[in-house]
Amino acid sequence: MALRNVVLEGDEILRKKCREVTQIDDRIRGILDDMVETMREYNGVGIAAPQVGVMRRMIVIEIDDEEVIELINPEILETRGCVGADEGCLSVPGYIGYVERPEYVKITGLDRYGNQVVHEGEGLKAVAFCHENDHLDGVLYVDKAKNFRKVEEE
């Protein structure tokens, strides 16, 4: 595992659509491991591959030290409800903005071994699924945010 640099807003890589992963091998699993390490180092709840400079459709999420969810080629199957909250992003440090997201999300993809998996989430987990999945299409939360602002120093 290796800590990777987080790509920051303004870098064109964050605005590009990622390519599907066509072969899952040790290289892909290593990138997933690096993504988890990087996410944890920067206290994130999720990270997408383009945020570490990899233009592939991969996300990882970890909410409150629960299981790490790794999804390759994720696809949102179902959403319900609507909830709004302040969001931030590792690629836009020091800022937050109010974003409305689905209250419930059902998502599918492949795990690190190529097995089809389905995950469901509500609240923060649903937000994380949507936020990270948006990254794979070149969409940042700032594109959807209202009241975008600098985080107050405490």
C-alpha positions in Angstrom: 0.0 0.0 0.0 1.1 3.5 -0.7 -0.2 7.0 0.2 -1.1 8.8 -3.0 -1.4 12.5 -3.7 -5.0 13.8 -3.8 -5.8 15.6 -7.0 -7.3 19.0 -6.3 -10.0 21.0 -8.0 -8.7 22.8 -11.0 -6.9 19.7 -12.3 -8.7 18.7 -15.5 -8.5 15.0 -14.6 -11.4 15.6 -12.1 -13.7 16.8 -15.0 -13.2 13.7 -17.2 -15.3 10.6 -17.4 -13.5 7.5 -16.2 -13.1 4.4 -18.2 -14.5 1.0 -17.0 -12.1 -1.5 -15.5 -12.0 -4.4 -17.9 -9.5 -6.7 -16.1 -9.2 -7.0 -12.3 -5.7 -8.0 -11.3 -3.1 -7.3 -8.6 -2.5 -3.8 -10.1 -6.2 -2.9 -9.7 -6.3 -4.4 -6.2 -3.1 -2.3 -5.3 -4.8 0.9 -6.5 -7.8 0.0 -4.2 -5.5 -0.5 -1.3 -3.8 2.8 -2.0 -7.2 4.5 -2.2 -8.2 3.2 1.2 -4.9 4.3 2.8 -5.2 7.8 1.2 -8.8 8.2 2.2 -7.9 7.3 5.8 -4.9 9.5 5.9 -7.0 12.5 4.9 -10.0 11.5 7.2 -12.3 11.0 4.3 -15.4 8.8 4.2 -14.9 7.9 0.5 -12.6 8.5 -2.4 -12.8 7.9 -6.1 -10.0 6.7 -8.4 -9.7 10.0 -10.3 -9.0 11.7 -7.0 -5.7 9.8 -6.9 -5.0 10.3 -10.6 -6.4 7.0 -11.9 -9.0 7.3 -14.7 -10.8 4.1 -13.9 -14.3 3.5 -12.5 -13.5 2.6 -8.9 -14.6 4.0 -5.5 -14.0 3.1 -1.9 -16.2 4.1 1.1 -15.8 3.6 4.9 -18.4 5.1 7.2 -17.5 5.3 10.9 -15.0 2.4 10.8 -17.6 0.1 9.4 -16.5 -2.3 6.6 -14.6 -0.8 3.7 -16.8 -0.9 0.6 -14.8 -1.2 -2.6 -16.7 -1.0 -5.9 -15.3 -1.4 -9.4 -17.6 -0.2 -12.2 -20.3 1.0 -9.8 -23.8 1.6 -11.0 -26.6 3.1 -9.0 -29.7 0.8 -9.3 -32.2 2.6 -7.2 -32.7 5.8 -5.2 -35.5 7.1 -2.9 -36.2 10.2 -1.0 -34.2 13.4 -0.7 -32.1 14.8 2.1 -29.9 17.8 2.2 -26.7 18.4 4.1 -23.3 20.1 4.0 -20.7 18.2 2.0 -17.0 18.5 1.6 -14.5 16.8 -0.6 -10.9 15.7 -0.3 -10.3 17.4 -3.7 -11.8 20.7 -2.5 -10.1 21.1 0.9 -11.3 23.8 3.3 -14.8 24.2 1.7 -18.3 22.9 2.2 -21.6 23.4 0.5 -25.2 22.3 0.9 -26.2 19.5 -1.4 -29.4 17.5 -1.8 -28.9 13.8 -2.4 -31.1 10.7 -2.3 -31.9 9.5 1.2 -31.5 5.8 0.1 -29.3 4.3 -2.5 -28.9 0.8 -3.9 -25.7 0.4 -5.9 -24.0 -2.5 -7.6 -20.5 -3.2 -8.9 -17.7 -5.6 -8.7 -15.6 -6.4 -5.7 -11.8 -6.7 -5.7 -12.1 -10.3 -7.0 -14.5 -9.6 -9.8 -17.6 -10.8 -7.9 -20.9 -8.9 -8.5 -22.0 -7.2 -5.3 -24.9 -5.0 -4.2 -24.9 -2.5 -1.4 -27.6 -0.4 0.1 -27.2 2.7 2.2 -29.1 5.5 3.9 -28.0 8.8 5.2 -24.3 9.4 5.0 -23.6 6.1 3.2 -26.1 7.0 0.5 -24.5 10.5 0.2 -21.1 8.9 -0.1 -22.2 6.5 -2.8 -23.6 9.3 -4.9 -20.7 11.7 -4.2 -18.0 9.2 -5.2 -20.0 7.9 -8.2 -20.3 11.5 -9.4 -16.5 11.8 -9.5 -16.4 8.9 -12.0 -18.4 11.1 -14.5 -16.3 14.3 -13.9 -18.9 15.8 -11.6 -17.9 17.6 -8.3 -20.2 18.4 -5.4 -19.5 22.1 -6.0 -21.5 21.7 -9.3 -24.6 20.9 -7.2 -23.9 22.8 -4.0 -25.7 25.8 -2.6 -24.2 28.1 0.0 -20.7 27.0 -1.0 -18.3 28.5 1.5 -15.0 28.3 3.3 -14.9 26.2 6.4 -14.7 28.3 9.6 -11.6 27.7 11.6 -12.3 26.5 15.1 
